[in-house]
């Protein structure tokens, strides 16, 4: 346990301090199809998994449509309730601080 902690701290230090890199929230990026990239963008919102992302895209047609939909339209999508619809609107509509 201690060795693993020390190893992770060393790797993080090398990546972030020695090389002045910012940690990527999405990890490694690989070549993906357009559909996979669209699902990836939508599923980046907290608590939206791949199934819900797919449902949103199938029902609304595009990432842009998902991001600009109002809460009522979002709640019409299978698997999207009031909390998820509100979260999407909060993420998309809130100012960056």
N, C-alpha and C positions, 0 to 999 in steps of 0.2 A: 504494500500500500504506500509506504513512504517513498520507495524507489519510483513508483509510478508518478506520484505527486512531484517529485524532484525532476523527473524526466519531462513531464508536461510543462513545468515552470521554465525549464531550460529551453525547450522548443519555443514556447511563447515569447520568451525574452529575445531569442534570436530573430524571430519573425517580426516582432513589434518594436523592439528597442534597437537592436543592431541594424536592422534594415529599414527602420522607420515605416513599417507597413501597418495599415489599419486592418483589423480582423474583419473578414467578410462574413456577413450574416447568412449568406447563402452557400457557403462552402465552395467546393470546386465546381466549375461550370464545364459541362460537356456539350458536344454537338447534340442538339435536340431538334425534333420536328417542330413545325410551327404550332401544331396542336399542343405538344408537350410544353413549349415555351409559354403559351397562353394559360394553360393549366397551372404552370409554375408561378406565373405572375399573380393569378387570382388566389392560389393556395398560400401565397406569402402572407396573407392577412391571418392574424391569430385565430386559431380554432376552425379554420377552413381547411379541410383535408382534400385529397384528390377527388373523392366522390362528389362532394359538394361543389368543388370548383368545376368539375365536368358538368354537373347539373346546371349551374349558373350559366356556363358558356353555351350549353345546348339550348336552354330556355331563352336566353337573352341575345345570343348570337355573336358577341364579341367581348373582348376585354373592356373596350370603351363603353359598351352598353351596360356591362356589369357595374363599372365604376360610376356611371352617371345615373343609374336607376334609382328611383325613390324607394323608400322603405316598403311601401305597399307592394310595389312590383317585385321587390326582392323576396318578400314573404310568400309570394305566389309560387316560388320555385321549391320543388320537393327538397326537404332537408334543411330549409332556411326558415328559422323562426324569428321572432321579434328581436331577440338578443343578437343573433348573427346579423340580421339586417341593420340593426342600429350600429353594430361594430363596423360594418362595411362603410356606412355613411360617415361615421366618426373618423375613420382612417382616411377616407377619400376627401372629406369635406373640411377637415380641421387644418388650421394653419400650422406650418412647420415652425417649431421653436428653436 
